[in-house]
């Protein structure tokens, strides 16, 4: 029963990601820790991220701009370990509070940038800052996309380059996070089952989400998610 529940969470999260362009880890790492320890959730979500991103990176590899992703991803990979160490040294209750605060701040950040049409320039300082924030959130919650999505959106020449860079970043961050998490946790048959079923469910969810994506208003979906984020943050803080 628990295997099906975790698989459904990942199916839903991947569906949201495919239909809106972001949100997998935000939703999966909100729901899964209700039922499983944070460190197991990190392994599952990192595995799913790698599975999804690998397929997309192979498909879009011709549009990847190494020059534009080099600085933020170098910074990101350096800071992933810090995020993972925070998980090791903090209780599950504190981690939920941190995630609640992060979701509230993230919703405020998105609202501010959308309202004021703020652009994140591809400077060295900007890339390092975006990468560091992404590395910490990746290490703690496997949340890779939000900051990088804004950074690439403002600096890529077209939507294919944007999508290719974002998916390649997912793949790189996911591989590093997965490797570090696997190294520090005992892999059991039960966890392996969660990983395999979640990856399969996520692929199916992604396929369905992409089909629906073509028929729905992308911007409206994003605004719905942004409206949900504060409530998710408040729930985490009040648990």
C-alpha positions as CSV (number, residue, x, y, z in Angstrom):
1,X,0.0,0.0,0.0
2,X,2.8,2.4,0.9
3,X,4.6,1.7,-2.4
4,X,1.5,2.6,-4.3
5,X,1.1,5.8,-2.3
6,X,4.7,6.9,-2.8
7,X,4.4,6.1,-6.5
8,X,1.2,8.2,-6.8
9,X,2.9,11.1,-5.1
10,X,5.7,11.0,-7.7
11,X,3.2,10.5,-10.5
12,X,1.3,13.6,-9.5
13,X,4.5,15.6,-9.0
14,X,5.9,14.7,-12.4
15,X,2.5,15.5,-13.9
16,X,2.6,19.0,-12.4
17,X,6.2,19.4,-13.6
18,X,5.3,18.4,-17.2
19,X,2.1,20.5,-17.3
20,X,3.6,23.7,-15.9
21,X,7.4,23.5,-16.4
22,X,8.4,23.2,-12.7
23,X,7.2,21.9,-9.4
24,X,8.2,18.2,-9.2
25,X,10.4,18.4,-6.1
26,X,8.3,21.1,-4.5
27,X,5.3,18.7,-4.4
28,X,7.1,15.4,-3.9
29,X,9.3,16.7,-1.1
30,X,6.2,18.2,0.6
31,X,4.2,15.0,0.6
32,X,6.7,12.1,0.8
33,X,8.2,13.2,4.1
34,X,4.8,12.8,5.7
35,X,5.2,9.0,5.2
36,X,9.0,8.4,4.9
37,X,12.2,9.7,6.5
38,X,13.7,12.7,4.8
39,X,16.9,10.9,3.7
40,X,14.9,8.2,2.0
41,X,12.8,10.8,0.2
42,X,16.0,12.5,-1.0
43,X,17.1,9.3,-2.6
44,X,13.7,8.7,-4.3
45,X,13.3,12.2,-5.6
46,X,16.9,12.4,-6.8
47,X,16.5,9.1,-8.7
48,X,13.3,10.4,-10.3
49,X,14.9,13.7,-11.3
50,X,17.8,11.8,-13.0
51,X,15.4,9.5,-14.8
52,X,13.3,12.4,-16.2
53,X,16.1,14.7,-17.0
54,X,18.3,12.1,-18.7
55,X,15.6,11.5,-21.3
56,X,15.0,15.2,-21.9
57,X,18.8,16.0,-22.0
58,X,19.4,13.4,-24.7
59,X,16.5,14.7,-26.7
60,X,17.6,18.4,-26.5
61,X,21.4,18.0,-26.3
62,X,22.0,20.1,-29.4
63,X,20.4,23.1,-27.7
64,X,22.5,23.1,-24.5
65,X,24.7,26.1,-24.0
66,X,27.6,25.1,-21.8
67,X,28.7,28.7,-21.5
68,X,25.4,29.8,-19.9
69,X,25.1,26.9,-17.5
70,X,28.8,26.6,-16.5
71,X,28.9,29.3,-13.7
72,X,25.6,28.5,-11.9
73,X,26.0,24.8,-12.1
74,X,29.6,24.9,-10.9
75,X,28.4,26.9,-7.9
76,X,25.4,24.6,-7.5
77,X,27.5,21.4,-7.4
78,X,29.8,22.9,-4.7
79,X,26.9,23.8,-2.4
80,X,24.9,20.5,-2.7
81,X,27.0,18.9,0.0
82,X,26.1,21.7,2.4
83,X,22.4,21.1,1.9
84,X,22.9,17.4,2.6
85,X,24.9,18.0,5.7
86,X,22.1,20.2,7.0
87,X,19.7,17.2,6.7
88,X,22.1,15.1,8.7
89,X,22.4,17.5,11.5
90,X,18.8,18.7,11.8
91,X,15.7,17.0,13.1
92,X,12.7,16.1,10.8
93,X,10.6,18.7,12.6
94,X,13.1,21.5,12.0
95,X,13.5,20.5,8.3
96,X,9.8,20.8,7.9
97,X,9.9,24.3,9.4
98,X,12.8,25.2,7.1
99,X,10.9,23.9,4.1
100,X,7.8,25.8,5.1
101,X,9.8,29.1,5.3
102,X,11.4,28.3,2.0
103,X,8.1,27.8,0.3
104,X,6.8,31.1,1.7
105,X,9.9,32.9,0.5
106,X,9.8,31.2,-2.8
107,X,6.2,32.3,-3.4
108,X,7.1,35.8,-2.5
109,X,10.2,35.7,-4.7
110,X,8.1,34.5,-7.7
111,X,5.4,37.1,-7.1
112,X,8.0,40.0,-6.9
113,X,9.8,39.0,-10.0
114,X,6.6,38.5,-12.0
115,X,5.0,41.8,-10.8
116,X,8.1,43.9,-11.3
117,X,9.4,42.1,-14.4
118,X,12.8,41.7,-12.8
119,X,15.5,40.2,-15.0
120,X,18.4,38.2,-13.6
121,X,21.5,39.0,-15.8
122,X,24.0,36.4,-16.7
123,X,26.8,37.9,-14.7
124,X,29.4,35.9,-12.8
125,X,28.1,37.1,-9.4
126,X,24.5,36.4,-10.4
127,X,25.4,32.9,-11.6
128,X,27.3,32.1,-8.5
129,X,24.4,33.3,-6.2
130,X,21.7,31.5,-8.2
131,X,23.9,28.4,-8.2
132,X,24.6,28.5,-4.5
133,X,20.9,28.9,-3.6
134,X,20.1,26.0,-6.0
135,X,22.8,23.8,-4.5
136,X,21.5,24.2,-0.9
137,X,17.9,23.6,-1.9
138,X,19.0,20.6,-4.0
139,X,21.0,19.1,-1.1
140,X,18.1,19.6,1.4
141,X,15.0,19.0,-0.7
142,X,16.2,18.1,-4.3
143,X,14.5,21.4,-5.4
144,X,16.6,22.3,-8.4
145,X,14.4,24.3,-10.7
146,X,12.9,27.6,-9.3
147,X,15.9,29.9,-9.3
148,X,17.6,28.3,-12.3
149,X,14.4,28.5,-14.3
150,X,14.3,32.3,-13.8
151,X,18.0,32.6,-14.6
152,X,17.8,30.6,-17.8
153,X,14.5,32.2,-18.9
154,X,16.1,35.7,-18.8
155,X,19.3,34.7,-20.5
156,X,18.6,31.9,-23.1
157,X,18.0,32.9,-26.7
158,X,14.9,30.7,-27.2
159,X,12.6,28.2,-25.4
160,X,14.6,25.2,-26.7
161,X,17.8,26.5,-25.2
162,X,16.0,27.3,-22.0
163,X,14.5,23.9,-21.7
164,X,17.8,22.1,-22.7
165,X,19.8,24.0,-20.1
166,X,17.3,23.5,-17.4
167,X,17.0,19.7,-18.0
168,X,20.8,19.4,-18.2
169,X,21.1,21.2,-14.9
170,X,18.4,18.8,-13.4
171,X,20.5,15.9,-14.6
172,X,23.8,17.1,-13.2
173,X,22.4,18.2,-9.9
174,X,20.3,15.1,-9.6
175,X,23.3,12.8,-10.3
176,X,25.5,14.5,-7.7
177,X,22.7,14.6,-5.1
178,X,21.8,11.0,-5.7
179,X,25.5,9.9,-5.4
180,X,26.0,11.7,-2.1
181,X,22.7,10.5,-0.7
182,X,23.3,6.8,-1.7
183,X,26.8,7.0,-0.1
184,X,25.4,8.1,3.2
185,X,22.4,5.9,3.5
186,X,21.8,2.1,3.8
187,X,20.0,1.0,0.6
188,X,17.3,-1.6,1.4
189,X,15.1,-3.7,-0.8
190,X,12.1,-1.6,0.3
191,X,13.8,1.7,-0.7
192,X,14.9,0.2,-4.0
193,X,11.2,-0.8,-4.6
194,X,10.1,2.8,-3.9
195,X,12.7,4.2,-6.3
196,X,11.8,1.8,-9.2
197,X,8.0,2.3,-8.9
198,X,8.4,6.0,-8.4
199,X,10.6,6.4,-11.5
200,X,8.0,4.4,-13.6
201,X,5.1,6.4,-12.2
202,X,6.9,9.7,-12.9
203,X,7.6,8.8,-16.5
204,X,3.9,8.0,-17.0
205,X,2.9,11.2,-15.2
206,X,5.3,13.2,-17.3
207,X,3.9,11.7,-20.6
208,X,0.3,12.5,-19.6
209,X,1.3,16.0,-18.3
210,X,3.0,16.9,-21.6
211,X,-0.1,15.9,-23.6
212,X,-2.3,18.0,-21.3
213,X,0.3,20.8,-21.4
214,X,-0.5,21.4,-25.1
215,X,-4.2,22.1,-24.3
216,X,-3.9,24.2,-21.1
217,X,-2.8,27.8,-20.5
218,X,0.7,27.5,-19.1
219,X,0.7,30.9,-17.3
220,X,-2.6,30.1,-15.5
221,X,-1.2,26.8,-14.2
222,X,1.9,28.6,-12.9
223,X,-0.2,31.2,-11.1
224,X,-2.4,28.4,-9.5
225,X,0.8,26.7,-8.2
226,X,2.1,30.1,-6.9
227,X,-1.1,30.6,-5.0
228,X,-0.8,27.1,-3.5
229,X,2.8,27.5,-2.4
230,X,2.1,29.8,0.6
231,X,-0.5,27.4,2.0
232,X,1.9,24.5,1.6
233,X,4.5,26.6,3.6
234,X,2.0,27.4,6.3
235,X,1.0,23.8,6.7
236,X,4.7,22.8,7.1
237,X,5.2,25.5,9.8
238,X,2.1,24.5,11.7
239,X,2.8,20.7,11.8
